[in-house]
Amino acid sequence: MGEFEQLVLLALLQMNNDAYGMEIRERIEGRTGRDVSYGAVYTTLDRLEAKGFVAHRLGEVTPERGGRARKYFQVLPAGREALRAAQRVLSAMWEGVVL
């Protein structure tokens, strides 16, 4: 799993496992200090959904969004396990490293 995929999953978990794309983008920018495009977030969410790591539900239709509903995402058990595995791998690689 790539670094940005991990950031998206972690942001979702930090936000009670129920957020939409713009909220995820804002959380990542706020926590990392890096600029994140909307497209990067939505592309990553689509990829994570295809991998079975996240699922979405549709919110209510709103006039401000031109009658479209927001997609709210949550991390599935497979996504949590993928994060745990990534954490284990990074921890193992950091062992013995002195900067």
Phi and psi in radians as a Rosetta constraint file:
Dihedral C 1 N 2 CA 2 C 2 CIRCULARHARMONIC -1.342 0.35
Dihedral N 2 CA 2 C 2 N 3 CIRCULARHARMONIC 2.858 0.35
Dihedral C 2 N 3 CA 3 C 3 CIRCULARHARMONIC -1.032 0.35
Dihedral N 3 CA 3 C 3 N 4 CIRCULARHARMONIC -0.780 0.35
Dihedral C 3 N 4 CA 4 C 4 CIRCULARHARMONIC -1.191 0.35
Dihedral N 4 CA 4 C 4 N 5 CIRCULARHARMONIC -0.618 0.35
Dihedral C 4 N 5 CA 5 C 5 CIRCULARHARMONIC -1.049 0.35
Dihedral N 5 CA 5 C 5 N 6 CIRCULARHARMONIC -0.726 0.35
Dihedral C 5 N 6 CA 6 C 6 CIRCULARHARMONIC -1.099 0.35
Dihedral N 6 CA 6 C 6 N 7 CIRCULARHARMONIC -0.742 0.35
Dihedral C 6 N 7 CA 7 C 7 CIRCULARHARMONIC -1.069 0.35
Dihedral N 7 CA 7 C 7 N 8 CIRCULARHARMONIC -0.715 0.35
Dihedral C 7 N 8 CA 8 C 8 CIRCULARHARMONIC -1.130 0.35
Dihedral N 8 CA 8 C 8 N 9 CIRCULARHARMONIC -0.805 0.35
Dihedral C 8 N 9 CA 9 C 9 CIRCULARHARMONIC -1.091 0.35
Dihedral N 9 CA 9 C 9 N 10 CIRCULARHARMONIC -0.759 0.35
Dihedral C 9 N 10 CA 10 C 10 CIRCULARHARMONIC -1.125 0.35
Dihedral N 10 CA 10 C 10 N 11 CIRCULARHARMONIC -0.703 0.35
Dihedral C 10 N 11 CA 11 C 11 CIRCULARHARMONIC -1.067 0.35
Dihedral N 11 CA 11 C 11 N 12 CIRCULARHARMONIC -0.770 0.35
Dihedral C 11 N 12 CA 12 C 12 CIRCULARHARMONIC -1.043 0.35
Dihedral N 12 CA 12 C 12 N 13 CIRCULARHARMONIC -0.780 0.35
Dihedral C 12 N 13 CA 13 C 13 CIRCULARHARMONIC -1.155 0.35
Dihedral N 13 CA 13 C 13 N 14 CIRCULARHARMONIC -0.635 0.35
Dihedral C 13 N 14 CA 14 C 14 CIRCULARHARMONIC -1.145 0.35
Dihedral N 14 CA 14 C 14 N 15 CIRCULARHARMONIC -0.451 0.35
Dihedral C 14 N 15 CA 15 C 15 CIRCULARHARMONIC -1.776 0.35
Dihedral N 15 CA 15 C 15 N 16 CIRCULARHARMONIC 0.687 0.35
Dihedral C 15 N 16 CA 16 C 16 CIRCULARHARMONIC 1.029 0.35
Dihedral N 16 CA 16 C 16 N 17 CIRCULARHARMONIC 0.488 0.35
Dihedral C 16 N 17 CA 17 C 17 CIRCULARHARMONIC 1.037 0.35
Dihedral N 17 CA 17 C 17 N 18 CIRCULARHARMONIC 0.596 0.35
Dihedral C 17 N 18 CA 18 C 18 CIRCULARHARMONIC -2.759 0.35
Dihedral N 18 CA 18 C 18 N 19 CIRCULARHARMONIC 1.638 0.35
Dihedral C 18 N 19 CA 19 C 19 CIRCULARHARMONIC -2.651 0.35
Dihedral N 19 CA 19 C 19 N 20 CIRCULARHARMONIC 2.810 0.35
Dihedral C 19 N 20 CA 20 C 20 CIRCULARHARMONIC -1.900 0.35
Dihedral N 20 CA 20 C 20 N 21 CIRCULARHARMONIC 3.000 0.35
Dihedral C 20 N 21 CA 21 C 21 CIRCULARHARMONIC -0.893 0.35
Dihedral N 21 CA 21 C 21 N 22 CIRCULARHARMONIC -0.820 0.35
Dihedral C 21 N 22 CA 22 C 22 CIRCULARHARMONIC -1.148 0.35
Dihedral N 22 CA 22 C 22 N 23 CIRCULARHARMONIC -0.660 0.35
Dihedral C 22 N 23 CA 23 C 23 CIRCULARHARMONIC -1.121 0.35
Dihedral N 23 CA 23 C 23 N 24 CIRCULARHARMONIC -0.706 0.35
Dihedral C 23 N 24 CA 24 C 24 CIRCULARHARMONIC -1.110 0.35
Dihedral N 24 CA 24 C 24 N 25 CIRCULARHARMONIC -0.803 0.35
Dihedral C 24 N 25 CA 25 C 25 CIRCULARHARMONIC -1.004 0.35
Dihedral N 25 CA 25 C 25 N 26 CIRCULARHARMONIC -0.829 0.35
Dihedral C 25 N 26 CA 26 C 26 CIRCULARHARMONIC -1.115 0.35
Dihedral N 26 CA 26 C 26 N 27 CIRCULARHARMONIC -0.669 0.35
Dihedral C 26 N 27 CA 27 C 27 CIRCULARHARMONIC -1.125 0.35
Dihedral N 27 CA 27 C 27 N 28 CIRCULARHARMONIC -0.796 0.35
Dihedral C 27 N 28 CA 28 C 28 CIRCULARHARMONIC -1.113 0.35
Dihedral N 28 CA 28 C 28 N 29 CIRCULARHARMONIC -0.795 0.35
Dihedral C 28 N 29 CA 29 C 29 CIRCULARHARMONIC -1.062 0.35
Dihedral N 29 CA 29 C 29 N 30 CIRCULARHARMONIC -0.769 0.35
Dihedral C 29 N 30 CA 30 C 30 CIRCULARHARMONIC -1.132 0.35
Dihedral N 30 CA 30 C 30 N 31 CIRCULARHARMONIC -0.657 0.35
Dihedral C 30 N 31 CA 31 C 31 CIRCULARHARMONIC -1.471 0.35
Dihedral N 31 CA 31 C 31 N 32 CIRCULARHARMONIC -0.547 0.35
Dihedral C 31 N 32 CA 32 C 32 CIRCULARHARMONIC -1.807 0.35
Dihedral N 32 CA 32 C 32 N 33 CIRCULARHARMONIC -0.365 0.35
Dihedral C 32 N 33 CA 33 C 33 CIRCULARHARMONIC 1.330 0.35
Dihedral N 33 CA 33 C 33 N 34 CIRCULARHARMONIC 0.172 0.35
Dihedral C 33 N 34 CA 34 C 34 CIRCULARHARMONIC -1.863 0.35
Dihedral N 34 CA 34 C 34 N 35 CIRCULARHARMONIC 2.626 0.35
Dihedral C 34 N 35 CA 35 C 35 CIRCULARHARMONIC -1.297 0.35
Dihedral N 35 CA 35 C 35 N 36 CIRCULARHARMONIC 2.371 0.35
Dihedral C 35 N 36 CA 36 C 36 CIRCULARHARMONIC -2.258 0.35
Dihedral N 36 CA 36 C 36 N 37 CIRCULARHARMONIC 2.276 0.35
Dihedral C 36 N 37 CA 37 C 37 CIRCULARHARMONIC -1.479 0.35
Dihedral N 37 CA 37 C 37 N 38 CIRCULARHARMONIC 2.675 0.35
Dihedral C 37 N 38 CA 38 C 38 CIRCULARHARMONIC -1.035 0.35
Dihedral N 38 CA 38 C 38 N 39 CIRCULARHARMONIC -0.749 0.35
Dihedral C 38 N 39 CA 39 C 39 CIRCULARHARMONIC -1.031 0.35
Dihedral N 39 CA 39 C 39 N 40 CIRCULARHARMONIC -0.691 0.35
Dihedral C 39 N 40 CA 40 C 40 CIRCULARHARMONIC -1.113 0.35
Dihedral N 40 CA 40 C 40 N 41 CIRCULARHARMONIC -0.714 0.35
Dihedral C 40 N 41 CA 41 C 41 CIRCULARHARMONIC -1.152 0.35
Dihedral N 41 CA 41 C 41 N 42 CIRCULARHARMONIC -0.859 0.35
Dihedral C 41 N 42 CA 42 C 42 CIRCULARHARMONIC -1.187 0.35
Dihedral N 42 CA 42 C 42 N 43 CIRCULARHARMONIC -0.644 0.35
Dihedral C 42 N 43 CA 43 C 43 CIRCULARHARMONIC -1.104 0.35
Dihedral N 43 CA 43 C 43 N 44 CIRCULARHARMONIC -0.732 0.35
Dihedral C 43 N 44 CA 44 C 44 CIRCULARHARMONIC -1.175 0.35
Dihedral N 44 CA 44 C 44 N 45 CIRCULARHARMONIC -0.719 0.35
Dihedral C 44 N 45 CA 45 C 45 CIRCULARHARMONIC -1.065 0.35
Dihedral N 45 CA 45 C 45 N 46 CIRCULARHARMONIC -0.732 0.35
Dihedral C 45 N 46 CA 46 C 46 CIRCULARHARMONIC -1.065 0.35
Dihedral N 46 CA 46 C 46 N 47 CIRCULARHARMONIC -0.758 0.35
Dihedral C 46 N 47 CA 47 C 47 CIRCULARHARMONIC -1.139 0.35
Dihedral N 47 CA 47 C 47 N 48 CIRCULARHARMONIC -0.747 0.35
Dihedral C 47 N 48 CA 48 C 48 CIRCULARHARMONIC -1.132 0.35
Dihedral N 48 CA 48 C 48 N 49 CIRCULARHARMONIC -0.616 0.35
Dihedral C 48 N 49 CA 49 C 49 CIRCULARHARMONIC -1.191 0.35
Dihedral N 49 CA 49 C 49 N 50 CIRCULARHARMONIC -0.706 0.35
Dihedral C 49 N 50 CA 50 C 50 CIRCULARHARMONIC -1.117 0.35
Dihedral N 50 CA 50 C 50 N 51 CIRCULARHARMONIC -0.544 0.35
Dihedral C 50 N 51 CA 51 C 51 CIRCULARHARMONIC -1.398 0.35
Dihedral N 51 CA 51 C 51 N 52 CIRCULARHARMONIC -0.146 0.35
Dihedral C 51 N 52 CA 52 C 52 CIRCULARHARMONIC 1.440 0.35
Dihedral N 52 CA 52 C 52 N 53 CIRCULARHARMONIC 0.338 0.35
Dihedral C 52 N 53 CA 53 C 53 CIRCULARHARMONIC -1.611 0.35
Dihedral N 53 CA 53 C 53 N 54 CIRCULARHARMONIC -0.440 0.35
Dihedral C 53 N 54 CA 54 C 54 CIRCULARHARMONIC -2.375 0.35
Dihedral N 54 CA 54 C 54 N 55 CIRCULARHARMONIC 2.823 0.35
Dihedral C 54 N 55 CA 55 C 55 CIRCULARHARMONIC -2.378 0.35
Dihedral N 55 CA 55 C 55 N 56 CIRCULARHARMONIC 2.818 0.35
Dihedral C 55 N 56 CA 56 C 56 CIRCULARHARMONIC -2.236 0.35
Dihedral N 56 CA 56 C 56 N 57 CIRCULARHARMONIC 2.775 0.35
Dihedral C 56 N 57 CA 57 C 57 CIRCULARHARMONIC -2.276 0.35
Dihedral N 57 CA 57 C 57 N 58 CIRCULARHARMONIC 2.688 0.35
Dihedral C 57 N 58 CA 58 C 58 CIRCULARHARMONIC -1.606 0.35
Dihedral N 58 CA 58 C 58 N 59 CIRCULARHARMONIC 2.337 0.35
Dihedral C 58 N 59 CA 59 C 59 CIRCULARHARMONIC -1.442 0.35
Dihedral N 59 CA 59 C 59 N 60 CIRCULARHARMONIC -2.952 0.35
Dihedral C 59 N 60 CA 60 C 60 CIRCULARHARMONIC -1.334 0.35
Dihedral N 60 CA 60 C 60 N 61 CIRCULARHARMONIC 2.649 0.35
Dihedral C 60 N 61 CA 61 C 61 CIRCULARHARMONIC -1.238 0.35
Dihedral N 61 CA 61 C 61 N 62 CIRCULARHARMONIC 2.365 0.35
Dihedral C 61 N 62 CA 62 C 62 CIRCULARHARMONIC -2.213 0.35
Dihedral N 62 CA 62 C 62 N 63 CIRCULARHARMONIC 2.495 0.35
Dihedral C 62 N 63 CA 63 C 63 CIRCULARHARMONIC -1.090 0.35
Dihedral N 63 CA 63 C 63 N 64 CIRCULARHARMONIC -0.591 0.35
Dihedral C 63 N 64 CA 64 C 64 CIRCULARHARMONIC -1.091 0.35
Dihedral N 64 CA 64 C 64 N 65 CIRCULARHARMONIC -0.432 0.35
Dihedral C 64 N 65 CA 65 C 65 CIRCULARHARMONIC -1.745 0.35
Dihedral N 65 CA 65 C 65 N 66 CIRCULARHARMONIC 0.355 0.35
Dihedral C 65 N 66 CA 66 C 66 CIRCULARHARMONIC 1.165 0.35
Dihedral N 66 CA 66 C 66 N 67 CIRCULARHARMONIC 0.549 0.35
Dihedral C 66 N 67 CA 67 C 67 CIRCULARHARMONIC 1.434 0.35
Dihedral N 67 CA 67 C 67 N 68 CIRCULARHARMONIC 0.150 0.35
Dihedral C 67 N 68 CA 68 C 68 CIRCULARHARMONIC -1.677 0.35
Dihedral N 68 CA 68 C 68 N 69 CIRCULARHARMONIC 2.656 0.35
Dihedral C 68 N 69 CA 69 C 69 CIRCULARHARMONIC -1.649 0.35
Dihedral N 69 CA 69 C 69 N 70 CIRCULARHARMONIC 2.562 0.35
Dihedral C 69 N 70 CA 70 C 70 CIRCULARHARMONIC -1.353 0.35
Dihedral N 70 CA 70 C 70 N 71 CIRCULARHARMONIC 2.607 0.35
Dihedral C 70 N 71 CA 71 C 71 CIRCULARHARMONIC -1.708 0.35
Dihedral N 71 CA 71 C 71 N 72 CIRCULARHARMONIC 2.117 0.35
Dihedral C 71 N 72 CA 72 C 72 CIRCULARHARMONIC -1.795 0.35
Dihedral N 72 CA 72 C 72 N 73 CIRCULARHARMONIC 2.290 0.35
Dihedral C 72 N 73 CA 73 C 73 CIRCULARHARMONIC -1.886 0.35
Dihedral N 73 CA 73 C 73 N 74 CIRCULARHARMONIC 2.699 0.35
Dihedral C 73 N 74 CA 74 C 74 CIRCULARHARMONIC -2.476 0.35
Dihedral N 74 CA 74 C 74 N 75 CIRCULARHARMONIC 2.629 0.35
Dihedral C 74 N 75 CA 75 C 75 CIRCULARHARMONIC -1.466 0.35
Dihedral N 75 CA 75 C 75 N 76 CIRCULARHARMONIC 2.275 0.35
Dihedral C 75 N 76 CA 76 C 76 CIRCULARHARMONIC -1.539 0.35
Dihedral N 76 CA 76 C 76 N 77 CIRCULARHARMONIC 2.889 0.35
Dihedral C 76 N 77 CA 77 C 77 CIRCULARHARMONIC -0.919 0.35
Dihedral N 77 CA 77 C 77 N 78 CIRCULARHARMONIC -0.670 0.35
Dihedral C 77 N 78 CA 78 C 78 CIRCULARHARMONIC -1.115 0.35
Dihedral N 78 CA 78 C 78 N 79 CIRCULARHARMONIC -0.608 0.35
Dihedral C 78 N 79 CA 79 C 79 CIRCULARHARMONIC -1.191 0.35
Dihedral N 79 CA 79 C 79 N 80 CIRCULARHARMONIC -0.699 0.35
Dihedral C 79 N 80 CA 80 C 80 CIRCULARHARMONIC -1.090 0.35
Dihedral N 80 CA 80 C 80 N 81 CIRCULARHARMONIC -0.764 0.35
Dihedral C 80 N 81 CA 81 C 81 CIRCULARHARMONIC -1.150 0.35
Dihedral N 81 CA 81 C 81 N 82 CIRCULARHARMONIC -0.674 0.35
Dihedral C 81 N 82 CA 82 C 82 CIRCULARHARMONIC -1.098 0.35
Dihedral N 82 CA 82 C 82 N 83 CIRCULARHARMONIC -0.671 0.35
Dihedral C 82 N 83 CA 83 C 83 CIRCULARHARMONIC -1.136 0.35
Dihedral N 83 CA 83 C 83 N 84 CIRCULARHARMONIC -0.766 0.35
Dihedral C 83 N 84 CA 84 C 84 CIRCULARHARMONIC -1.048 0.35
Dihedral N 84 CA 84 C 84 N 85 CIRCULARHARMONIC -0.738 0.35
Dihedral C 84 N 85 CA 85 C 85 CIRCULARHARMONIC -1.122 0.35
Dihedral N 85 CA 85 C 85 N 86 CIRCULARHARMONIC -0.749 0.35
Dihedral C 85 N 86 CA 86 C 86 CIRCULARHARMONIC -1.104 0.35
Dihedral N 86 CA 86 C 86 N 87 CIRCULARHARMONIC -0.685 0.35
Dihedral C 86 N 87 CA 87 C 87 CIRCULARHARMONIC -1.121 0.35
Dihedral N 87 CA 87 C 87 N 88 CIRCULARHARMONIC -0.746 0.35
Dihedral C 87 N 88 CA 88 C 88 CIRCULARHARMONIC -1.076 0.35
Dihedral N 88 CA 88 C 88 N 89 CIRCULARHARMONIC -0.764 0.35
Dihedral C 88 N 89 CA 89 C 89 CIRCULARHARMONIC -1.107 0.35
Dihedral N 89 CA 89 C 89 N 90 CIRCULARHARMONIC -0.818 0.35
Dihedral C 89 N 90 CA 90 C 90 CIRCULARHARMONIC -1.115 0.35
Dihedral N 90 CA 90 C 90 N 91 CIRCULARHARMONIC -0.726 0.35
Dihedral C 90 N 91 CA 91 C 91 CIRCULARHARMONIC -1.066 0.35
Dihedral N 91 CA 91 C 91 N 92 CIRCULARHARMONIC -0.727 0.35
Dihedral C 91 N 92 CA 92 C 92 CIRCULARHARMONIC -1.130 0.35
Dihedral N 92 CA 92 C 92 N 93 CIRCULARHARMONIC -0.693 0.35
Dihedral C 92 N 93 CA 93 C 93 CIRCULARHARMONIC -1.236 0.35
Dihedral N 93 CA 93 C 93 N 94 CIRCULARHARMONIC -0.515 0.35
Dihedral C 93 N 94 CA 94 C 94 CIRCULARHARMONIC -1.345 0.35
Dihedral N 94 CA 94 C 94 N 95 CIRCULARHARMONIC -0.318 0.35
Dihedral C 94 N 95 CA 95 C 95 CIRCULARHARMONIC -1.021 0.35
Dihedral N 95 CA 95 C 95 N 96 CIRCULARHARMONIC 2.228 0.35
Dihedral C 95 N 96 CA 96 C 96 CIRCULARHARMONIC 1.453 0.35
Dihedral N 96 CA 96 C 96 N 97 CIRCULARHARMONIC -0.011 0.35
Dihedral C 96 N 97 CA 97 C 97 CIRCULARHARMONIC -1.520 0.35
Dihedral N 97 CA 97 C 97 N 98 CIRCULARHARMONIC 2.271 0.35
Dihedral C 97 N 98 CA 98 C 98 CIRCULARHARMONIC -2.104 0.35
Dihedral N 98 CA 98 C 98 N 99 CIRCULARHARMONIC 2.181 0.35
